[in-house]
Amino acid sequence: MNTQTLKTNDGQLTIWFDGPVWDDHSQVATVGKCKFSSAKAGARLLAEAAAIAKSKGATALIGPMEGDTWHAYRLISERGMHQPFLMEPASADHDAAAFRAAGFDVISSYFSASAPLSELPGAKPRDTDVFTVSAWDGTDPDMLFTQVYDLSCAAFAGNPFYKHIDLADFLTMYRPVVPLLKQDLILFARDGTGALVGFLFGIPNYAEGPEPTSVILKTYASTQKGAGHWLSYQFYLNAKVMGFETAIHALMHDDNLSAIRSGLNGADVFRRYALMGRAL
């Protein structure tokens, strides 16, 4: 991968020179794995990273982002009091100030919210014969994640900051979590031919310990209208049967449909995140 790491006594970061598309910029670099001792130290490193990226031909720099949105990205912009959850982005309280001091602005905003499962799932979606929803059978995790990869590429290709990755890289990311998976929290929607038209990936919040009381709705995607609603409905039902008390709606974009649905389900926002960017 085309990267460069900067290290000083006050911190470090890594630059990816082949970042995703952002607006009309011809070449976008990203900066991630940021560890700064202070906002001032971070601003110095980010300014140096911007100069290096520009010298390599980049016309914009965004971060924190480890190359693409498949990997870790975003910083915490409003921390709140909620404890960190599994697979949540981490950043220091001074990171946002470091980016701002180095000339970056917020280019995309996100949030996480929680809701008691006693108040979910809400009204049952309208019955349909267009697709059926079922849980993962627990076999062949590589096949599971290959299907998730294929649909993710199709569903997310039009999203801001999208960048394609190879299947091998995708499997390398997700194989380590296989021992943590619960079959009834991984759901598929299939049409009458058996083709996958939606999926939902949920996982217990093991950041709480070996017997968590909260469950994370991590990702869902669909190419069929109505599939996302049915998937989330079944996820809540299954999570309640499994004994979980709280659902975490993780890392939703402020403008997307899942954010609207989270509000309709009475979820309370407990953390906000930002992606930062600047022209070079």
KOLZA-310669 format. One record per residue (C-alpha): x, y, z; residue number from 1. Coordinates in Angstrom, 3 decimals, decimal comma. Layout:
<rs>
X|Y|Z|resi
X|Y|Z|NUM
...
</rs>
This chain:
<rs>
X|Y|Z|resi
0,000|0,000|0,000|1
1,192|3,493|-0,869|2
1,720|4,951|2,612|3
4,145|7,000|4,686|4
4,325|7,180|8,495|5
5,458|10,271|10,374|6
6,739|9,919|13,941|7
7,975|12,497|16,426|8
8,343|12,617|20,187|9
4,906|14,260|20,276|10
2,960|11,817|18,144|11
2,565|9,949|14,906|12
0,280|9,457|11,928|13
0,185|7,585|8,625|14
-0,589|9,032|5,194|15
-2,345|7,011|2,472|16
-1,721|8,599|-0,915|17
-4,456|6,697|-2,801|18
-7,587|7,765|-0,957|19
-11,249|7,755|-2,006|20
-13,124|10,230|-4,169|21
-14,111|13,484|-2,466|22
-16,130|16,019|-4,427|23
-14,217|17,259|-7,474|24
-10,694|16,761|-6,131|25
-8,510|14,959|-8,641|26
-6,358|13,115|-6,104|27
-7,267|12,607|-2,457|28
-4,925|11,428|0,281|29
-5,991|10,340|3,749|30
-4,369|10,509|7,155|31
-5,039|8,035|9,961|32
-3,624|6,117|12,948|33
-3,273|9,514|14,597|34
-1,746|9,716|18,065|35
-1,011|13,224|19,295|36
0,241|14,339|22,697|37
-1,652|17,626|22,319|38
-3,675|19,655|19,852|39
-0,620|21,781|19,063|40
1,571|18,736|18,373|41
-1,161|17,206|16,239|42
-1,592|20,349|14,207|43
2,150|20,389|13,434|44
2,110|16,765|12,274|45
-1,033|17,277|10,210|46
0,481|20,359|8,546|47
3,551|18,310|7,665|48
1,347|15,520|6,323|49
-0,529|18,021|4,171|50
2,716|19,345|2,705|51
3,935|15,829|1,927|52
0,623|14,813|0,364|53
0,621|17,936|-1,799|54
4,180|17,198|-2,941|55
2,952|13,767|-4,087|56
0,228|15,333|-6,197|57
-2,721|15,227|-3,800|58
-5,229|18,055|-4,104|59
-7,024|17,259|-0,837|60
-6,436|15,492|2,465|61
-9,117|13,872|4,639|62
-9,003|12,115|7,980|63
-8,912|10,426|10,260|64
-9,189|7,605|7,731|65
-6,981|4,576|7,318|66
-7,060|4,639|3,530|67
-10,785|4,037|2,982|68
-14,123|3,714|4,743|69
-13,804|-0,075|5,023|70
-11,111|0,526|7,646|71
-11,101|2,797|10,702|72
-12,160|6,390|10,089|73
-13,799|9,367|11,904|74
-12,911|11,086|15,154|75
-15,124|11,631|18,170|76
-16,552|15,154|18,042|77
-18,911|14,888|21,055|78
-17,903|12,170|23,514|79
-20,746|12,132|26,026|80
-20,750|9,763|28,998|81
-21,460|6,414|27,315|82
-18,721|3,792|27,567|83
-16,927|2,825|24,304|84
-18,505|-0,072|22,430|85
-16,964|-2,862|20,395|86
-15,394|-1,757|17,095|87
-16,061|1,937|17,817|88
-13,584|4,533|16,488|89
-11,303|5,983|19,158|90
-9,688|9,403|19,334|91
-8,284|11,747|21,947|92
-10,309|14,741|23,105|93
-7,769|17,116|21,504|94
-7,758|15,440|18,078|95
-10,614|17,527|16,702|96
-8,835|20,718|17,763|97
-5,628|19,485|16,109|98
-7,400|18,964|12,790|99
-9,130|22,336|12,971|100
-5,872|24,103|13,787|101
-4,285|22,465|10,736|102
-6,946|23,897|8,435|103
-9,417|21,006|8,313|104
-13,205|21,393|8,415|105
-15,952|18,852|9,094|106
-16,968|17,266|5,794|107
-19,257|14,515|7,120|108
-21,001|13,878|10,451|109
-22,181|10,697|12,169|110
-23,686|9,528|15,442|111
-24,349|6,456|17,565|112
-27,522|5,957|19,561|113
-28,979|3,437|21,975|114
-32,499|2,278|22,715|115
-33,965|-0,149|25,248|116
-35,089|-3,344|23,565|117
-38,210|-3,201|25,707|118
-39,360|-0,411|23,360|119
-38,430|-2,247|20,172|120
-39,060|-3,422|17,499|121
-42,138|-1,275|17,008|122
-44,821|-2,051|14,460|123
-44,352|-5,118|12,296|124
-43,472|-4,265|8,688|125
-46,009|-5,039|6,007|126
-45,950|-8,675|4,890|127
-44,224|-9,275|1,574|128
-43,581|-12,124|-0,823|129
-40,799|-10,218|-2,591|130
-38,125|-11,522|-0,200|131
-37,686|-13,674|2,898|132
-35,499|-13,008|5,943|133
-33,452|-15,721|7,648|134
-30,501|-15,974|10,025|135
-27,057|-17,238|9,144|136
-26,819|-21,019|9,594|137
-23,415|-20,798|11,278|138
-21,466|-22,594|8,555|139
-18,763|-21,471|6,122|140
-17,931|-17,964|7,427|141
-15,855|-17,200|4,320|142
-18,949|-17,763|2,206|143
-20,921|-15,582|4,613|144
-18,497|-12,684|4,284|145
-18,136|-13,164|0,527|146
-21,890|-12,611|0,185|147
-21,720|-9,618|2,507|148
-18,816|-8,227|0,457|149
-20,659|-8,590|-2,861|150
-23,784|-6,855|-1,626|151
-21,805|-4,183|0,246|152
-19,934|-3,241|-2,924|153
-23,222|-2,930|-4,811|154
-25,105|-1,085|-2,059|155
-22,352|1,309|-0,978|156
-20,774|2,137|-4,345|157
-22,683|5,407|-4,600|158
-21,847|6,552|-1,073|159
-19,557|9,519|-0,428|160
-15,894|8,532|0,046|161
-16,487|5,041|-1,378|162
-13,419|3,181|-2,565|163
-13,389|-0,391|-3,797|164
-11,299|-3,035|-2,033|165
-10,521|-6,605|-3,029|166
-12,361|-9,568|-1,536|167
-9,125|-10,914|-0,037|168
-8,617|-7,665|1,902|169
-12,230|-7,710|3,061|170
-11,944|-11,291|4,352|171
-8,712|-10,427|6,161|172
-10,593|-7,689|8,024|173
-13,525|-9,856|9,132|174
-12,058|-13,301|9,790|175
-10,765|-12,256|13,255|176
-14,332|-11,543|14,455|177
-15,722|-14,973|13,477|178
-15,385|-16,393|17,030|179
-17,519|-13,496|18,310|180
-20,419|-14,023|15,909|181
-23,913|-15,115|16,914|182
-25,982|-16,712|14,156|183
-29,275|-15,026|15,060|184
-27,702|-11,562|14,878|185
-26,582|-12,018|11,257|186
-29,543|-11,873|8,921|187
-30,089|-12,202|5,188|188
-32,926|-11,115|2,902|189
-33,277|-13,198|-0,264|190
-35,605|-12,849|-3,218|191
-37,601|-15,652|-4,829|192
-34,568|-16,883|-6,771|193
-32,435|-17,089|-3,630|194
-30,358|-14,044|-4,592|195
-29,185|-11,876|-1,706|196
-30,964|-8,510|-1,633|197
-30,099|-7,395|1,908|198
-28,071|-8,246|4,984|199
-27,725|-7,108|8,594|200
-24,590|-7,620|10,665|201
-25,056|-7,444|14,422|202
-22,714|-8,425|17,225|203
-22,834|-8,488|21,034|204
-21,083|-5,542|22,656|205
-18,172|-7,504|24,108|206
-16,586|-4,250|25,248|207
-18,832|-4,776|28,281|208
-17,258|-8,160|29,020|209
-18,035|-11,816|28,226|210
-21,759|-11,466|29,016|211
-22,832|-8,126|27,561|212
-26,318|-6,718|27,989|213
-26,178|-4,578|24,844|214
-26,057|-5,627|21,213|215
-24,718|-3,608|18,282|216
-26,531|-3,149|14,995|217
-23,268|-2,618|13,138|218
-24,134|-2,604|9,434|219
-27,013|-3,273|7,152|220
-27,483|-2,804|3,450|221
-30,080|-3,703|0,880|222
-30,826|-3,367|-2,777|223
-34,536|-4,110|-2,322|224
-37,008|-1,603|-0,922|225
-38,339|-2,705|2,446|226
-35,618|-5,254|3,146|227
-33,776|-3,025|5,623|228
-36,929|-2,502|7,698|229
-37,632|-6,234|7,860|230
-34,016|-7,042|8,729|231
-33,915|-4,567|11,615|232
-37,310|-5,754|12,882|233
-36,144|-9,370|13,000|234
-32,832|-8,326|14,569|235
-34,639|-6,662|17,481|236
-36,887|-9,678|18,000|237
-33,918|-12,068|18,017|238
-31,873|-9,848|20,335|239
-34,719|-9,727|22,858|240
-35,093|-13,519|22,826|241
-31,336|-13,814|23,404|242
-31,680|-11,724|26,567|243
-30,089|-8,439|25,474|244
-31,482|-5,287|27,067|245
-30,175|-2,485|24,849|246
-29,612|-2,004|21,130|247
-26,805|0,254|19,911|248
-27,322|1,809|16,486|249
-23,692|2,277|15,526|250
-22,032|4,989|13,463|251
-24,889|6,237|11,348|252
-24,575|9,122|8,935|253
-26,626|12,128|9,975|254
-28,582|12,107|6,725|255
-29,229|8,442|6,038|256
-32,380|6,394|6,353|257
-31,084|4,376|9,276|258
-30,651|7,628|11,195|259
-34,305|8,472|10,582|260
-35,388|4,984|11,610|261
-33,291|5,209|14,777|262
-35,190|8,340|15,754|263
-38,519|6,699|15,049|264
-37,566|3,832|17,348|265
-36,925|6,190|20,250|266
-33,150|5,875|20,291|267
-31,087|8,410|22,233|268
-27,939|9,806|20,621|269
-24,959|9,296|22,948|270
-21,917|10,051|20,752|271
-21,115|12,108|17,658|272
-18,264|11,737|15,178|273
-16,774|13,735|12,327|274
-14,691|13,214|9,227|275
-12,410|16,158|8,490|276
-11,031|17,440|5,204|277
-9,101|20,264|3,577|278
-8,057|21,268|0,108|279
-4,314|21,424|-0,627|280
</rs>
